[in-house]
């Protein structure tokens, strides 16, 4: 290994450790709100990735390349998972931000930012209740109208049972756009976007650190345990060599008699 590669190892290690700590902080923050919203799939994914973050941090501190690589590979899946979450909250395809079946494991729960009416002038739940009651009353009254044909009545009955699908979501979209400063789905998208960004940084520096550690493969003691003394002594020797190089220009003169 060249001197430049040796000097880059501590830098990669520090940056990689800092990125892991930042990831842990953001992940814990989002996990709290996932617990509040009972988003069970997201909770499970958060816990699994948190475990790998701790493993990667341990690998960086103990010069374990296998642990660093395992975190780097897991981060690829983590980025894909957060991209899927963004797709859910953007209502892409058949995905529905108001009923994220794959995120709540079909429990009917929604994001805490939605149920708490974050940044909204009016409680979303109360508005939804009033709308639902009013719509159902209107449909029942129209069904009782003697002038209605059988076909029209059948259509309105079906609309009554389908109320919890399309009409409700259209109303929610309009209500959130006009009454909420920051839509709840935008908060979730920002959360996932931040985790994706730091995940990319983690992959980049994880690969750099893994490459640097591979060049120091002989310093590991896979049977007897950790051998960090060799790595630390090499860093110390490198600093000593740099000090000698800086002082090489000093001319030695004999002491006067």
Secondary structure, 3 states (H helix, E strand, C coil): CCHHHHHHHHHHHHHHHHHHHHHHHHHHHHHHHHHHHCCHHHHHHHHHHHHHHHHHHHHHHCCCHHHHHHHHHHHHHHHHHHHHHHHHHCCCCCCCCCCCHHHHCCCCCCCHHHHCCCCECCCHHHHHHHHHHHHHHHHHHHHCCCCCCHHHHHHHHHHHHCCCCHHHHHHHHHHHHHHECCCHHHHHHHHHHHHHHHHHHHHHHHHHHHHHHHCCHHHCECCCECCHHHHHHHHHHHHHHHHHHHCCCCCCCCCCC
